[in-house]
Amino acid sequence: MDFRTLGNSGCAVSTLCLGTMTFGAEADEAVSHEQLDRFAAAGGTLIDTADVYSAGVSEEIIGRWFASRPSDVTEPMVLATKGRFPLDGHPNGSGLSTRHLTRALDSSLRRLGLDSVDLYQVHSFDPHTPLEETLRTLDGFIRAGKIGYYGLSNFTGWQLTKIVHLARQLNLAPPVTLQPQYSLIVREIEWEIVPAAIDAGLGLLPWSPLGGGWLSGKYQRDQRPTGATRLGEDPGRGMEAWERRGSERTWTIIEAVQTVAEQRGVSMAEVALSWITARPGVTSTILGARTLEQLETNLRSSDLALTAEETATLEAASDLHATDYPYGALGIEQRSRELVGGR
Ligand SMILES: NC(=O)c1ccc[n+]([C@@H]2O[C@H](COP(=O)([O-])OP(=O)(O)OC[C@H]3O[C@@H](n4cnc5c(N)ncnc54)[C@H](OP(=O)(O)O)[C@@H]3O)[C@@H](O)[C@H]2O)c1
């Protein structure tokens, strides 16, 4: 397992992170604890959860794992959680206000049974709360010793740029990470969000790196998903819904991943995960798994380095073919400058 720092911070984390959205949902407590044990044994050190995962149960399961394992297993772990989305239905039960974030963090710490978390992520932008209020709250959490660092999730380029500059202006702690959806299927963030994050020194923590399971090769064209799979259980689920994601482009990408996987004699999941972990700006790829076997497969991606030719095959198949302006060929040409001639 390799290690990189959380963006511009000095905190080192493994390049694979254990996502825990399945904990308390598809994975019961015993399987979740097996996944955590296996991840720790493989040298993984970053765990990602959120208050809303299984309505708080994911955090509780992680808390009981921390409480029941020896300190040499738990001490290396860097724990990340999130707040922003509602667990209560009232108007102040969500958002990035001081009121909500203070209650949300305290509730997360209570469920985790810990005094602090290493990384606290605001789960998405809040159009109703001034960024200064959110920044002062997060800076206060750091000063109070309740969090080590904070990060952003699902922010756009202008939003993260604004928050980084405002933090500097107000002499408050800046964010260190951005957690966006990112995979061979979802590459739109490369146009504006990834360059903004790199410019701001934020490390990327990609979520849904297998596109919700699609890139493992588990779904077949013209065959509606069945059985104990995300879309077998709920074809309309989230961003990965069968009708929404099952485009010609997706099937082309899946074929390219399959080709590379067969040539290398590895699983498709390993290929897709190896590709994303090697992308510019990425600190740690967040793995999702229902079973221990899936996690075993996904962890093996840390041993796979794709060649330039294999990477080109995957990137040609997943190219979004942006129209000329602003993100296509003519827009890029307008922003380029060749340093030729003159002295
Ligand atoms: N910040 C955010 O807004 C946000 C949003 C979503 C997720 N996340 C984080 O990112 C993590 C990962 O997201 P994700 O779970 O959507 O990631 P993903 O890797 O795209 O999808 C994971 C799912 O794919 C299937 N799968 C995984 N490995 C497989 C394998 N080797 N072979 C076959 N199927 C496999 C499993 O689903 P089935 O077996 O059930 O089909 C698994 O639950 C989450 O746990 C969470 O920590 C963050």
The ligand as an ORCA input file, in Angstrom:
! r2SCAN-3c Opt
* xyz 0 1
  N     -19.438     12.204     -0.600
  C     -20.475     11.644     -1.169
  O     -21.448     12.306     -1.540
  C     -20.464     10.138     -1.356
  C     -21.474      9.518     -2.117
  C     -21.406      8.132     -2.280
  C     -20.377      7.394     -1.703
  N     -19.420      8.012     -0.943
  C     -18.322      7.269     -0.310
  O     -17.646      6.518     -1.304
  C     -17.647      5.141     -0.960
  C     -17.652      4.325     -2.213
  O     -18.805      4.631     -3.003
  P     -19.580      3.457     -3.721
  O     -19.930      2.421     -2.708
  O     -20.660      4.035     -4.541
  O     -18.366      2.896     -4.634
  P     -18.313      1.942     -5.921
  O     -17.007      1.249     -5.810
  O     -18.580      2.712     -7.145
  O     -19.502      0.909     -5.727
  C     -19.443     -0.043     -4.707
  C     -20.440     -1.153     -4.992
  O     -20.059     -1.849     -6.175
  C     -20.180     -3.258     -5.967
  N     -18.810     -3.811     -5.942
  C     -17.721     -3.302     -5.291
  N     -16.632     -4.034     -5.537
  C     -17.012     -5.030     -6.360
  C     -16.323     -6.095     -6.956
  N     -15.020     -6.273     -6.750
  N     -17.017     -6.939     -7.757
  C     -18.329     -6.761     -7.973
  N     -19.058     -5.756     -7.420
  C     -18.395     -4.888     -6.622
  C     -20.902     -3.425     -4.641
  O     -22.306     -3.311     -4.897
  P     -23.306     -4.573     -5.013
  O     -22.538     -5.842     -4.788
  O     -24.326     -4.318     -3.984
  O     -23.852     -4.462     -6.405
  C     -20.449     -2.184     -3.888
  O     -21.302     -1.812     -2.834
  C     -18.835      4.973     -0.013
  O     -18.717      3.871      0.847
  C     -18.775      6.268      0.744
  O     -17.798      6.181      1.781
  C     -19.454      9.383     -0.786
*
